[in-house]
Amino acid sequence: MKSHDFHVMMQDILPLCIKHLMAKGCIMVINYLNHMFEKLCAKIVDPKKMFDFKSDVVVTLLLLEKEFPPFF
């Protein structure tokens, strides 16, 4: 598989697959992570929105630690 294939799997197929398999909190965190990667990999990035992106990254990391503790 090439990098584009993994990109499509992470952003399009993974959210559809986990929709009915995991708890609501896990799905929400993975969706946040998915949206973060969509913003990061966009063709056009607005520099003004990068400050908001920085806070989104922090929130996503905190939610990941909450749902998946470090010892997990």
N, CA, C and O atoms as a printed pandas DataFrame, in Angstrom:
     atom_number atom_name residue_name chain_id  residue_number  x_coord  y_coord  z_coord
0              1         N          MET        A               1    0.833   -1.175    0.000
1              2        CA          MET        A               1    0.000    0.000    0.000
2              3         C          MET        A               1    0.885    1.248    0.000
3              4         O          MET        A               1    1.971    1.269    0.580
4              5         N          LYS        A               2    0.401    2.245   -0.646
5              6        CA          LYS        A               2    1.139    3.504   -0.704
6              7         C          LYS        A               2    0.595    4.474    0.332
7              8         O          LYS        A               2   -0.426    4.206    0.967
8              9         N          SER        A               3    1.275    5.598    0.501
9             10        CA          SER        A               3    0.884    6.552    1.547
10            11         C          SER        A               3   -0.524    7.099    1.307
11            12         O          SER        A               3   -1.251    7.365    2.264
12            13         N          HIS        A               4   -0.911    7.269    0.062
13            14        CA          HIS        A               4   -2.257    7.775   -0.215
14            15         C          HIS        A               4   -3.314    6.776    0.236
15            16         O          HIS        A               4   -4.378    7.171    0.712
16            17         N          ASP        A               5   -3.028    5.488    0.089
17            18        CA          ASP        A               5   -3.976    4.464    0.526
18            19         C          ASP        A               5   -4.201    4.540    2.033
19            20         O          ASP        A               5   -5.338    4.447    2.497
20            21         N          PHE        A               6   -3.127    4.710    2.793
21            22        CA          PHE        A               6   -3.263    4.841    4.237
22            23         C          PHE        A               6   -4.021    6.111    4.598
23            24         O          PHE        A               6   -4.807    6.136    5.545
24            25         N          HIS        A               7   -3.774    7.153    3.834
25            26        CA          HIS        A               7   -4.459    8.429    4.048
26            27         C          HIS        A               7   -5.973    8.251    3.863
27            28         O          HIS        A               7   -6.758    8.732    4.681
28            29         N          VAL        A               8   -6.372    7.577    2.818
29            30        CA          VAL        A               8   -7.794    7.341    2.546
30            31         C          VAL        A               8   -8.392    6.438    3.623
31            32         O          VAL        A               8   -9.513    6.663    4.079
32            33         N          MET        A               9   -7.637    5.417    4.025
33            34        CA          MET        A               9   -8.143    4.522    5.066
34            35         C          MET        A               9   -8.361    5.257    6.386
35            36         O          MET        A               9   -9.372    5.047    7.056
36            37         N          MET        A              10   -7.420    6.114    6.756
37            38        CA          MET        A              10   -7.510    6.828    8.033
38            39         C          MET        A              10   -8.647    7.842    8.032
39            40         O          MET        A              10   -9.356    7.975    9.029
40            41         N          GLN        A              11   -8.825    8.547    6.942
41            42        CA          GLN        A              11   -9.786    9.642    6.941
42            43         C          GLN        A              11  -11.179    9.262    6.475
43            44         O          GLN        A              11  -12.147    9.924    6.850
44            45         N          ASP        A              12  -11.309    8.240    5.686
45            46        CA          ASP        A              12  -12.621    7.917    5.131
46            47         C          ASP        A              12  -13.182    6.583    5.614
47            48         O          ASP        A              12  -14.349    6.501    5.998
48            49         N          ILE        A              13  -12.365    5.554    5.597
49            50        CA          ILE        A              13  -12.868    4.216    5.887
50            51         C          ILE        A              13  -12.909    3.922    7.380
51            52         O          ILE        A              13  -13.867    3.313    7.857
52            53         N          LEU        A              14  -11.891    4.341    8.126
53            54        CA          LEU        A              14  -11.834    4.052    9.567
54            55         C          LEU        A              14  -13.047    4.578   10.335
55            56         O          LEU        A              14  -13.618    3.830   11.129
56            57         N          PRO        A              15  -13.471    5.841   10.132
57            58        CA          PRO        A              15  -14.659    6.297   10.876
58            59         C          PRO        A              15  -15.917    5.487   10.573
59            60         O          PRO        A              15  -16.762    5.306   11.450
60            61         N          LEU        A              16  -16.047    5.008    9.362
61            62        CA          LEU        A              16  -17.219    4.189    9.027
62            63         C          LEU        A              16  -17.156    2.821    9.697
63            64         O          LEU        A              16  -18.178    2.278   10.117
64            65         N          CYS        A              17  -15.953    2.272    9.793
65            66        CA          CYS        A              17  -15.797    0.936   10.375
66            67         C          CYS        A              17  -16.017    0.924   11.877
67            68         O          CYS        A              17  -16.599   -0.023   12.408
68            69         N          ILE        A              18  -15.563    1.958   12.571
69            70        CA          ILE        A              18  -15.654    1.948   14.029
70            71         C          ILE        A              18  -16.966    2.480   14.562
71            72         O          ILE        A              18  -17.198    2.471   15.771
72            73         N          LYS        A              19  -17.814    2.938   13.685
73            74        CA          LYS        A              19  -19.063    3.584   14.107
74            75         C          LYS        A              19  -19.878    2.710   15.050
75            76         O          LYS        A              19  -20.437    3.217   16.022
76            77         N          HIS        A              20  -19.956    1.421   14.788
77            78        CA          HIS        A              20  -20.792    0.536   15.586
78            79         C          HIS        A              20  -19.981   -0.413   16.469
79            80         O          HIS        A              20  -20.558   -1.230   17.186
80            81         N          LEU        A              21  -18.665   -0.317   16.426
81            82        CA          LEU        A              21  -17.845   -1.259   17.172
82            83         C          LEU        A              21  -17.345   -0.736   18.507
83            84         O          LEU        A              21  -17.045   -1.527   19.401
84            85         N          MET        A              22  -17.249    0.566   18.661
85            86        CA          MET        A              22  -16.634    1.131   19.859
86            87         C          MET        A              22  -17.633    1.984   20.634
87            88         O          MET        A              22  -18.734    2.275   20.167
88            89         N          ALA        A              23  -17.208    2.372   21.833
89            90        CA          ALA        A              23  -18.035    3.243   22.678
90            91         C          ALA        A              23  -18.050    4.653   22.104
91            92         O          ALA        A              23  -17.184    5.024   21.311
92            93         N          LYS        A              24  -19.046    5.433   22.513
93            94        CA          LYS        A              24  -19.211    6.794   21.987
94            95         C          LYS        A              24  -17.983    7.671   22.236
95            96         O          LYS        A              24  -17.582    8.433   21.356
96            97         N          GLY        A              25  -17.383    7.571   23.423
97            98        CA          GLY        A              25  -16.215    8.389   23.746
98            99         C          GLY        A              25  -15.037    8.094   22.834
99           100         O          GLY        A              25  -14.353    9.011   22.379
100          101         N          CYS        A              26  -14.799    6.819   22.566
101          102        CA          CYS        A              26  -13.694    6.430   21.678
102          103         C          CYS        A              26  -13.938    6.922   20.260
103          104         O          CYS        A              26  -13.019    7.389   19.588
104          105         N          ILE        A              27  -15.171    6.816   19.815
105          106        CA          ILE        A              27  -15.509    7.274   18.468
106          107         C          ILE        A              27  -15.295    8.776   18.349
107          108         O          ILE        A              27  -14.780    9.256   17.339
108          109         N          MET        A              28  -15.692    9.521   19.386
109          110        CA          MET        A              28  -15.531   10.970   19.365
110          111         C          MET        A              28  -14.053   11.353   19.282
111          112         O          MET        A              28  -13.678   12.247   18.524
112          113         N          VAL        A              29  -13.217   10.670   20.069
113          114        CA          VAL        A              29  -11.789   10.980   20.072
114          115         C          VAL        A              29  -11.162   10.660   18.722
115          116         O          VAL        A              29  -10.364   11.444   18.208
116          117         N          ILE        A              30  -11.508    9.538   18.156
117          118        CA          ILE        A              30  -10.947    9.165   16.855
118          119         C          ILE        A              30  -11.430   10.121   15.774
119          120         O          ILE        A              30  -10.681   10.430   14.847
120          121         N          ASN        A              31  -12.672   10.596   15.874
121          122        CA          ASN        A              31  -13.161   11.591   14.922
122          123         C          ASN        A              31  -12.415   12.915   15.064
123          124         O          ASN        A              31  -12.105   13.561   14.062
124          125         N          TYR        A              32  -12.124   13.327   16.306
125          126        CA          TYR        A              32  -11.321   14.538   16.514
126          127         C          TYR        A              32   -9.947   14.374   15.860
127          128         O          TYR        A              32   -9.457   15.277   15.183
128          129         N          LEU        A              33   -9.340   13.211   16.072
129          130        CA          LEU        A              33   -8.030   12.947   15.481
130          131         C          LEU        A              33   -8.113   12.955   13.960
131          132         O          LEU        A              33   -7.215   13.453   13.280
132          133         N          ASN        A              34   -9.189   12.404   13.440
133          134        CA          ASN        A              34   -9.411   12.378   12.001
134          135         C          ASN        A              34   -9.532   13.798   11.441
135          136         O          ASN        A              34   -8.923   14.110   10.418
136          137         N          HIS        A              35  -10.302   14.649   12.094
137          138        CA          HIS        A              35  -10.465   16.028   11.628
138          139         C          HIS        A              35   -9.157   16.811   11.739
139          140         O          HIS        A              35   -8.867   17.681   10.918
140          141         N          MET        A              36   -8.377   16.487   12.769
141          142        CA          MET        A              36   -7.088   17.150   12.920
142          143         C          MET        A              36   -6.182   16.807   11.739
143          144         O          MET        A              36   -5.521   17.691   11.193
144          145         N          PHE        A              37   -6.144   15.538   11.340
145          146        CA          PHE        A              37   -5.331   15.147   10.197
146          147         C          PHE        A              37   -5.872   15.720    8.894
147          148         O          PHE        A              37   -5.095   16.036    7.994
148          149         N          GLU        A              38   -7.187   15.859    8.777
149          150        CA          GLU        A              38   -7.755   16.483    7.576
150          151         C          GLU        A              38   -7.291   17.928    7.444
151          152         O          GLU        A              38   -6.934   18.376    6.355
152          153         N          LYS        A              39   -7.297   18.661    8.571
153          154        CA          LYS        A              39   -6.827   20.047    8.534
154          155         C          LYS        A              39   -5.344   20.113    8.221
155          156         O          LYS        A              39   -4.902   20.989    7.477
156          157         N          LEU        A              40   -4.580   19.202    8.780
157          158        CA          LEU        A              40   -3.134   19.194    8.594
158          159         C          LEU        A              40   -2.748   18.840    7.162
159          160         O          LEU        A              40   -1.773   19.373    6.631
160          161         N          CYS        A              41   -3.502   17.949    6.539
161          162        CA          CYS        A              41   -3.168   17.476    5.195
162          163         C          CYS        A              41   -3.906   18.229    4.089
163          164         O          CYS        A              41   -3.834   17.831    2.927
164          165         N          ALA        A              42   -4.601   19.289    4.422
165          166        CA          ALA        A              42   -5.339   20.052    3.416
166          167         C          ALA        A              42   -4.377   20.702    2.416
167          168         O          ALA        A              42   -3.241   21.033    2.757
168          169         N          LYS        A              43   -4.839   20.875    1.210
169          170        CA          LYS        A              43   -4.009   21.499    0.180
170          171         C          LYS        A              43   -3.795   22.979    0.455
171          172         O          LYS        A              43   -2.717   23.514    0.198
172          173         N          ILE        A              44   -4.815   23.635    0.975
173          174        CA          ILE        A              44   -4.723   25.062    1.289
174          175         C          ILE        A              44   -4.911   25.220    2.798
175          176         O          ILE        A              44   -5.937   24.829    3.356
176          177         N          VAL        A              45   -3.902   25.798    3.444
177          178        CA          VAL        A              45   -3.947   26.003    4.883
178          179         C          VAL        A              45   -3.966   27.500    5.151
179          180         O          VAL        A              45   -3.088   28.233    4.696
180          181         N          ASP        A              46   -4.971   27.945    5.890
181          182        CA          ASP        A              46   -5.080   29.349    6.245
182          183         C          ASP        A              46   -4.217   29.616    7.480
183          184         O          ASP        A              46   -4.455   29.014    8.528
184          185         N          PRO        A              47   -3.220   30.504    7.384
185          186        CA          PRO        A              47   -2.344   30.761    8.539
186          187         C          PRO        A              47   -3.086   31.290    9.759
187          188         O          PRO        A              47   -2.652   31.070   10.890
188          189         N          LYS        A              48   -4.199   31.983    9.544
189          190        CA          LYS        A              48   -4.971   32.512   10.664
190          191         C          LYS        A              48   -5.627   31.388   11.476
191          192         O          LYS        A              48   -5.841   31.526   12.681
192          193         N          LYS        A              49   -5.937   30.300   10.816
193          194        CA          LYS        A              49   -6.593   29.188   11.498
194          195         C          LYS        A              49   -5.605   28.258   12.195
195          196         O          LYS        A              49   -6.015   27.358   12.928
196          197         N          MET        A              50   -4.316   28.465   11.976
197          198        CA          MET        A              50   -3.326   27.602   12.603
198          199         C          MET        A              50   -3.281   27.784   14.118
199          200         O          MET        A              50   -2.935   26.845   14.835
200          201         N          PHE        A              51   -3.622   28.970   14.619
201          202        CA          PHE        A              51   -3.670   29.165   16.065
202          203         C          PHE        A              51   -4.800   28.343   16.676
203          204         O          PHE        A              51   -4.647   27.782   17.761
204          205         N          ASP        A              52   -5.932   28.272   15.981
205          206        CA          ASP        A              52   -7.030   27.421   16.432
206          207         C          ASP        A              52   -6.634   25.950   16.332
207          208         O          ASP        A              52   -7.020   25.136   17.171
208          209         N          PHE        A              53   -5.872   25.624   15.313
209          210        CA          PHE        A              53   -5.418   24.249   15.119
210          211         C          PHE        A              53   -4.539   23.809   16.283
211          212         O          PHE        A              53   -4.611   22.662   16.724
212          213         N          LYS        A              54   -3.715   24.717   16.776
213          214        CA          LYS        A              54   -2.839   24.389   17.895
214          215         C          LYS        A              54   -3.668   24.013   19.127
215          216         O          LYS        A              54   -3.338   23.052   19.821
216          217         N          SER        A              55   -4.721   24.750   19.397
217          218        CA          SER        A              55   -5.569   24.416   20.546
218          219         C          SER        A              55   -6.353   23.129   20.290
219          220         O          SER        A              55   -6.613   22.373   21.226
220          221         N          ASP        A              56   -6.731   22.870   19.045
221          222        CA          ASP        A              56   -7.413   21.620   18.706
222          223         C          ASP        A              56   -6.511   20.415   18.959
223          224         O          ASP        A              56   -6.975   19.370   19.416
224          225         N          VAL        A              57   -5.228   20.563   18.662
225          226        CA          VAL        A              57   -4.277   19.478   18.905
226          227         C          VAL        A              57   -4.190   19.178   20.398
227          228         O          VAL        A              57   -4.169   18.016   20.801
228          229         N          VAL        A              58   -4.139   20.217   21.207
229          230        CA          VAL        A              58   -4.054   20.030   22.659
230          231         C          VAL        A              58   -5.301   19.324   23.179
231          232         O          VAL        A              58   -5.199   18.392   23.977
232          233         N          VAL        A              59   -6.468   19.761   22.735
233          234        CA          VAL        A              59   -7.726   19.134   23.173
234          235         C          VAL        A              59   -7.777   17.679   22.735
235          236         O          VAL        A              59   -8.198   16.814   23.502
236          237         N          THR        A              60   -7.354   17.403   21.517
237          238        CA          THR        A              60   -7.370   16.032   21.011
238          239         C          THR        A              60   -6.441   15.144   21.818
239          240         O          THR        A              60   -6.800   14.016   22.156
240          241         N          LEU        A              61   -5.247   15.638   22.132
241          242        CA          LEU        A              61   -4.313   14.848   22.933
242          243         C          LEU        A              61   -4.861   14.580   24.336
243          244         O          LEU        A              61   -4.695   13.484   24.872
244          245         N          LEU        A              62   -5.507   15.574   24.923
245          246        CA          LEU        A              62   -6.098   15.368   26.247
246          247         C          LEU        A              62   -7.231   14.342   26.208
247          248         O          LEU        A              62   -7.355   13.510   27.107
248          249         N          LEU        A              63   -8.047   14.406   25.170
249          250        CA          LEU        A              63   -9.124   13.420   25.035
250          251         C          LEU        A              63   -8.572   12.022   24.788
251          252         O          LEU        A              63   -9.122   11.039   25.284
252          253         N          LEU        A              64   -7.483   11.929   24.020
253          254        CA          LEU        A              64   -6.850   10.629   23.796
254          255         C          LEU        A              64   -6.327   10.049   25.106
255          256         O          LEU        A              64   -6.483    8.855   25.360
256          257         N          GLU        A              65   -5.707   10.888   25.944
257          258        CA          GLU        A              65   -5.231   10.410   27.235
258          259         C          GLU        A              65   -6.381    9.993   28.145
259          260         O          GLU        A              65   -6.248    9.066   28.943
260          261         N          LYS        A              66   -7.498   10.680   28.017
261          262        CA          LYS        A              66   -8.661   10.354   28.852
262          263         C          LYS        A              66   -9.256    9.009   28.452
263          264         O          LYS        A              66   -9.566    8.189   29.316
264          265         N          GLU        A              67   -9.418    8.777   27.156
265          266        CA          GLU        A              67  -10.044    7.540   26.676
266          267         C          GLU        A              67   -9.069    6.358   26.657
267          268         O          GLU        A              67   -9.449    5.230   26.972
268          269         N          PHE        A              68   -7.808    6.624   26.286
269          270        CA          PHE        A              68   -6.800    5.585   26.214
270          271         C          PHE        A              68   -5.653    5.981   27.147
271          272         O          PHE        A              68   -4.729    6.674   26.723
272          273         N          PRO        A              69   -5.698    5.552   28.405
273          274        CA          PRO        A              69   -4.654    5.953   29.361
274          275         C          PRO        A              69   -3.261    5.542   28.865
275          276         O          PRO        A              69   -3.129    4.617   28.065
276          277         N          PRO        A              70   -2.228    6.238   29.347
277          278        CA          PRO        A              70   -0.862    5.958   28.874
278          279         C          PRO        A              70   -0.419    4.506   29.106
279          280         O          PRO        A              70    0.352    3.967   28.313
280          281         N          PHE        A              71   -0.893    3.876   30.173
281          282        CA          PHE        A              71   -0.484    2.496   30.413
282          283         C          PHE        A              71   -1.186    1.520   29.482
283          284         O          PHE        A              71   -0.824    0.344   29.440
284          285         N          PHE        A              72   -2.186    1.984   28.733
285          286        CA          PHE        A              72   -2.889    1.138   27.776
286          287         C          PHE        A              72   -1.974    0.906   26.607
287          288         O          PHE        A              72   -2.346    0.215   25.659
